[in-house]
């Protein structure tokens, strides 16, 4: 076996071990969840029959439930897979003149992390105000050598919710956000992390399928607010001034909002916003979710949508997934939805890590929030909402490309041996692990 093959095999073995690590973490988080409760056990009150997504009435309902105003004059660019989003994110950081703010849930020492750490350190040395928040659980493999180099260069650095022996239950509360804002003018959000899995173009099982979004215009200030939410919590100080909040400048014609999921401060905004969108659907619902673990209220909303004639299509991961219990946990729900006319597909080439909802080819919800109770009631999240038919059509085309690489769920593919059904029964507790 040559050296390249040995390195490749070791790299793939690390990927294969990840589900085992997640399973152990699942048991840990599940125990914490049982001990702490889920914070907020119900969604915000959502209208049973919202207005159509194209109306001003719907926009007002969404602004109230998400607790975020809409902004106009934005541009939104869709960045597909690591080859599509790492280069522009790194270029933007390298071009910073006044400020960089960055918050991340998951990372592992790899080439993009090394390059990004170097850029952040160089910018801090050059006088740019650089502020970084890394989740202490998800980002522990970032690399201490990178972190020390950034601190030495003057990067303002904080770990979110490190383990505290005297307050162990607090470790259950994570920041799952993805935030990068440069000079207060360009921002990036989505569901991707910084690790080897996210590099490339989803070309094989070790390179994942994911999406990020580049934002310009007034909505970037909302993304900066998402960062400030936890920075103020950690430091008691809020970033301000033109370096982080320059005067708003029009960048396009898109209406958008950047919604912060902060359940212990604001109640549930992520779940309620998704539920409002599903209930408002009149023609079509397209969903791609890496951790599709809907509660009873969401399951009913999707079934009701199908019953009233809405075309509902959902893409979930196939057998290549870092949450192996998901299918066992949800197979009964999936069968019920499938039998009631909902089309469900399993993505085949690699792990599908996206989080996307498109309603009536006009409303788009995308970001860090999963369709599970942990994202609704425990984690800090951030989701982009867009009211724009052109952006929605672009997401539909992306969805259709992914659907072409998926197989329809069927009674045959839903058949599980008894041991997997038993594992699913006991795995219900892991639904609170991301």
N, C-alpha and C positions, 0 to 999 in steps of 0.2 A: 504493500500500500504506500503510495507516494505521500510527501508531506502535505500537499494540498488536500488530498483525500482524508488524511488524518485530521487536519484542521476542520474540514467540512463536517466530518462525522462528529467531532467534539462539539461543534457549534450546534448541530442538529440535536445532539443529546441534551444540550442545555435547554433547547426549546421543548423537547419532550418531557423534561423534568418539571417544566413550569406548572402543568396541571396538578402534579403532586404537591407542589408548594402551595398552590391555590387551595387545594383540598384541605391541607393543614390550616391555612389561614382561615378557610371557611369555618372550620370547627371553632377556631378561636373567636372569630367575629360573631358567630352564632351564639356562643355562650354569652358574650358581651351584650348582644342584642336582647337576649332573654332577660338578662339582669337589669338592663337600662330601659327597656321598652323602646318603642319606635318614635319617641318624641311627639309627633303629631299623628294620631291614628287614623285620621280621615282627611280627605282632600278638602280644599276650600269649597264652599258651596258654588256649584256650577249650574247655570241655567239648563234645564232639561231640553229645551228647544232653542238653541241660540240662532241668531240671524245668520244668513249666508256670509261666507268669508269675504265676499267682494263688497260688503256694505260698510258704511260708516258705523252702524250700530254694532256690528261684530267687532270692529277695531276698538270701539269704546269699551265693550265687554272684556276684550283681551287686555286692554290697558289696566282695567280695574283688577282683574284676577292676577295678572302678572306683576302688578304694582310698579309698572314701568311705562313711561310715555312713549309714543311713537315719534320717530324723527324722519324727516324727509331730506332729500338731497344727498343720498348715499350711493356708493357703488359696492357691489359684492362680487368677488371673484372666487369661483370654485376651484380648489386645488386638489387633484386626485392622486392619492398614494404618495409615498415618500419622495419619489423623484419629482413629484409635482409641488410638494409643499416645503420640503427642507431648503432647497436653494433660495426661494424668495424670502423665507423667514431669516435665513442667515445673511442674505444680502441686505435686508432691511436693517437688521441689527448692526451690521458693519457700517452702514451709512448714517447711523445715529449722530445727531449734533448736540442734543440737549438731554434726552432722557430715554431710558429703557426700563419697562416694568415687565416682569415675567413671573407667572405662577403656573405650577405643573403638578399633576398627581403622580405620574409614573415615568420612570426613566431608568436607564441602565448604561453604564459606561460603554460607549461605542464611538464611532467616528463623528457623527453629528454632535454628540454631547461634548466631545473633546474640542471640536471646532467652535461650538457655541460658547463654551467656557472660556476659550482663548479670546474670542471676540469681546465677551463681556468684560474680561479683565483688561484688555487693551483700551476699551472705551472708558472704563472707570479711570485708568491712568491718564487718559486724555482729557479728563474733566467732565465727562458725561455722567449724569446722575443715574446710576444703575441700581435698581431694587429688585431682589429676587426672593420669592417664597416657594419653597419646595415642600411637598407633603412628606412628613417624616417616615411614613410607612411605604408609600409607593416609590419614593425617590431615593431610598437608602442605597441602591447600587449606583448612584450617580458617579461616585468616586471621590473619596476624601481628598485626594491630591488636587482634583479640579476645584473643589470647594475651598480648600486652603489657599490656592492660587488666586481665586476670585476675591476672597476676603483680604488677602495681602495687597491686592491691587486697589482696594477701596470700594468693592461692591458691597452694598448694604444687603445683608443676607439674613433670612430667617427660615427656620424649620417650622412647619405647621404641625402642632399636636404631637410632639415627641412623647415617648412613653414616660410616664411619671409613676414611680413605684407607689407613691402615696395617693395618687388619683388614677388608678389603672383603667377605670371605666371610661374616662375621657378619651382614651386611645381609639375608641369606636367611632369618634367623629372625625371624618377626613375631609380635606379639600380635594375634590375631584375635578376642579376647574382646569381649563387650558386657556391661558391668557398671555399674549405677547403684544405690547404696545410700544411703538417707537416714536418719540418726539410728540406724542399725543395726536398724531396725524394718520398713522397706518396701524391697523391692528390685525391680529390673527387669532382665530378661535376654532374649535372643533372638538373631535374626540380622540385625536392621536396622541401618543406618548413619544418619548425620545428613547428609542432602543433599536437594536438591530432588526427586530421584527417589522418596524415601520419604514425601513429603508427600501429602496427598489420600487418595483411597480407591480406588486402582488403576483409575481411571476411563478412562485412555487410555494409550498406549504410553510416555509420559514420566513416569507415576506408577506405581511398582512395587507388586506384591503381596508383603506380608511380615507377620510376626507377632512380637509381643513378649509377655512374660508378667510380670504383677505378682505378687510373692511377699510373703507375710506369714507370720510364725511362725518357729520355730527354724531352718528352712532358710536364712533370710536370713543367718545367721552363716556358713554355707558360702559364700554368694555374696561376703560380705566377705572370707573367706579367699582366694577367687579373686583379688580385688583385691590383697590383701596379698602374695600369692605374687610378683607382679612388683614391687610397691612395695619390698619387702624386697630383692629382687635389685638394684634401681636405687639404693637409698639406704642399705642396710645396716640399716634400721630397720623395725620391724613396728608397725603401728597397733594400739593396745590401749585398754583402759579402757571404761567404761560409755557413753561418747559414741559409740563404734563397735560395741561389743559389750554392749548392755544385757542384763539378765537375760532369758532366753527366756520368751516369753509365747505361750500357745496362741491360734491365730487361726482354726482350722478343724479338719477331720478328715482332711486329706489327708496321705498318707505320701509323702515326697519326699527327693531328694538332689540336691545341686548339684556336679557332677563337673568337676574341673579337668583340662583337657588340657594337660599340661606334659611333652612327650616327652623332653626332655633331662634332666629331674629325676626323673620318675616312670615313664618308659617310656610305651607307648601305653595310654591308658585310653579314649579316644573311640572308636576303631575296634573295640577288643575288646568294649566294652559293646554297640555296635550289632550286632556279630556274634553275641554271646550271645543278644540279644533275638530276632534272626531265627531262630536255631537252636531257640529255645524255643517258637516259634509252633506252635499246634495248629489254629487256625481261620482267622485272617485276619492279613494284613500290609498296612498302608496306609503309603505313603511319598510325601512331597513333598520333592524335593531340587533345588535350583537348579543345582548342579554335580554331576551324577550320573556319577561316573567310578569305578565299582566295580572293585577288583582281582579277580584270579581267585578268591580265597577267598570274597569276597562274592558274586560271580556264582554260584559253585557253591552257596552257602548259600541263595540265593533260588531257584535251580532245584530244589534238593533240597526246599525247602519246598513249592513247587508240585507236585512229584512225590508228596509224601505227602498231598496233598489240601488244603493251605492255600490260601485265596484270596488271591493277591498282586496288589495294584494299586499302580501307581506313576505319579505326575504329575511331569513334567519340563518345562522351558521349551520353548516352540515356537520359531518363527523370530525372535521378539523376545527377544533375549538379549544380555548383555554378554560372553559367551564364545562367539563364533561357531564355534569349532572343535569344540565339545563333541559335536555330532551326528556330525560326520565321524569323530571319534576313537572313538566308541562304537557306530557303526551296526551293526557285526558282532555285538557283544554284545547290543544291543537286539533284533536280528532273532532271535538264538538264544533269548533269553528269551521273546519274543513267540510263537515257534513251539512253546514248551514250556508254554504256557498262562498266562503272566504277562500281565496287562492293563496296558498302558502308554499314557499319555495325554499330549498336548502342550497346555500351557496357552496360550490364544490372545490374551486381551485386551492383555497387557503382559508385562514380565519377571516371572517368578515366582521370588522370592528366598528362599522358605521352606526350612527344614530340619526335617523332621518324620517321626517313625516311631511308628506305633501298632500294638501287637501284641495280638491277641485281645481288643480293646476293654477292656483293663485297664492295659497298660503304655504310657506315653508317653515318648519321648525327643525333646527339642527344644532348640534353642540356636544356638550359633555354628558348630558343627562340620559341615563338609561331608562328603559321602561320597566322599572322595578321599584319596590317600596323603599329600598335604600336611597335611591336618588331623590325620591319624593320627600322623605322624612328625616334623613340622617346627614347625607353628604352635602357639602357646599358644591354647587354646580353653576354653569353658565350656558344658556341656550340663546342662539340667534333666532329671531322671528322676522320673517320677511313677507310683506304683502306686495307681490310683484309677479305678474304672469310670465315675464321673460325669464326671471330667475327660476320660477317654478318649472317652466318647460325644460330648462337646462337640467334641473334635478330629475325630471322624468326621463330624459334621455340617459342620464347616468344610471338611474334605476333599471331601465330597459337593458342596458349593457350588462348590468349585474345579473338580471333575470335570465339573460341568454346563457350565463355561466352557471345556472342553478338547475336543480331538478324539482319537479312538483312533489310536494308531500302527498303521500297516498297511504291507503290502509296497509300496503305491503311495507313501506318504509317506516310506518308507525309501530309495526309489530316489534315488541320487545320481549326478550326472555324473562322468565320470572325473577332472576337475580337482578336484572336491571330495573325491573319494576320495584323490587324491594329497596334497591339503592335510591330510587327516586323518592320513595316514601320517606326514608330517613334523610334524604337530601333536601327536603323542603326547607329546612333551617338555613341552608346555604344560599337561599334566594336573596339574602341580605348582603351577600358578598359581591363586589363588582369584579 
